Amino acid sequence: MGKLLLSMLVAWSVNVLADQPIATEPAAVQEQLQSYYFDAARRGDVPMLDTFIEAGYSLDTRDEKGYTALILAAYHGHGPAVERLLAAGADACAQDKRGNTALMGAIFKGEVQIARRLLSTDCSPDQRNGAGQTAAMYAGLFKRGELLDALKAKGADLEARDPLGNTATNLANGEIRMPAPQ
């Protein structure tokens, strides 16, 4: 009951502060809480994330695209939120519906410090997304040489190939293989 009460207080306080109506149906409350949780991650609102963490909210809850709060915080460049979520036990290896991870999002957005922090987790450096790409391939494609070196140091296979035959090394050198026209 304590978690439910704290959850309701979170919803109430956020609604009051935002001057929005308060949901009263259980499903609507859960939906609203999830919305606030993901919004806090997108904005890097660590005090609000702390409230969710203290209430025992599931840190690896996913939105309709499969994003977790950690993926959103990393993608939006909120290092302190990433750190807090990791410290609270968020899964750094979680993948969205396309198979992308928080690390891949940070590399894509050029969030080097966040990517370095995510590299210190226990995730495989060769974890692949749905397109068969690795974080090292992202680092090569987006010319993040310092991260490519860090991935290599962690044991990433820079010669692993995606389904088109691209490797992190080839991508870093500007040698991109594209699908054949149909």
N, C-alpha and C positions, 0 to 999 in steps of 0.2 A: 504494500500500500504506500510505503514511503516513496518509492520510485514514481508511482503514478501521481502522487501529490506533487512531488518536485517537478515532474513533467508538466503538470497542469499549471504550476506556478511559473514555469518558464514560458509557456504559451501565453498566460495571462500578462506577464510583465512585458513580453515582446509586443503583444497586441496593444496594451495600454500605451507603451512608448510610441508605437507606430500609429496610434489612434485608429485601429482597425477593429472590426467586430470579432468577438471571441467565438470559436467553434465549440459546440457542445456535444455533438455526436462523436462517439469513440473513433470511428474511422476518419472523420473530418479532423479530429484533434491530432491523430497520428499523422495525417497528411500535412497538417499545418506545422507540426513539430519538425517533420522531415524537411519541409521547406525552409524553416528557420535555421535548421542545422546546416544545410547546404549553403544557405545564404551567408551564414557566419563564416564558413570555410572560404567562400568566394571573396569575402571582404577582409579575411584575416582577423576576425574578431575573436581574439584569444579569450577574453573574459566570458563571452557567450559560449565558446567551445568548452571552457572549463565548467560551466553550468551543466552542459550536456554530459560531460565526462563524470562529474560528481553525481549526477542523477543515474548513472549506469546505462546511459544510452548506448546502443550498439554502434561502435565507431565505424564499422565496416558496412553500414547500411548503404544501399545503392539507390541512385535515382533511375529514371527511365532509360538513361543511356549507359547505365552500369557504373557511373562515376561514384567514387567514395569521396568523403570530405578531404582525405589526404590527396587524392588525385586533383581535386579542385583547388586546394590550397597551394599545391606545388605548381600547377599550371598558371595560377594567377600571381605567383611570385611572393607568397606570404611565408617567408622563412620561419618566423616565430610560431605561426599556426602549424606549419609542418612539424617543427620540433615538438610542440606540445602534443600533437596527435600521435607522433611516433613514441614519445615518452609514455603516453597513456595506453599504448599497445595496438595502435592502428596497423593494419597489414600493409606493409610497404610493397609487397609482391602482388597485391590485388590488381586485377585487370578489368578494364571496362568492357563493354559488349564487343568492341573491336579488338580486344586483347591488349590495348595500350596500358601502360603502368604510369604511376606518378613520375618515375624517373624519365620515361619517354616524353611525357608532357613537359617536364622541366627542361629537358634538352631541346625540345622543339621551340620553346619560348625563350631559350637563351638564359635561363635561370641557373647559372653555373654553380653558385654556392648551394642552392637547394639540391641540384643534381649531385654535387659532391657529398652532401649529407645523406642523400638516399643511397648513394653507392656504399656507404658504411653499414648498411643493413645486411641481413643474411640472404637477400634475394640473389638468384643466379644472374651473373652478368650476361648470360646468353638466353635469358627468357625471351620468348618470341611472341609477337602479336598475331592477330588473325591473318595478316598478310605475310607472315613468315619473317618479319623484320625484328632485329634486335636493337637494344639501346645503342650499341656501337654503330650500327648502320645509321641510326638517327644522328649520332655525333658526327659521323663521316659526311652524311648528306648536308647537314647544316653547318659544316665547317667549324665544329667545336673541338679543335685539336687537343686542347688541354683536357677535355673530358674523354676523348678517345684514348689518350695516354693513361688516364686514371682507370678507364675500363680495362685496358690491356693489363695494367698492374694488378687489377683484381682478378684477372684470369680470363677475360673475354676473348673469344676466338674472333679475331679481326678478319679471318679468311672464311668464316661461315658464310654460306650463300643463301640468299632469299630465293623464292621460286623463279625469279627472272635471271638469277645468276649474279646479282649484285653482292659485293662484299663491302664491309666497312672501309677497307683500304681503297678499293676502287672508287667508292662514293666520295671519299675524302680527296681523291685525285681528280674528281670531276668526271669520271667514267661511269655514266649512268646507263644502265640497260633498261629500256622501256618495253612494254608489251607490243607485240606486232600488231599493226593496224588490221582491222577486220573488214 
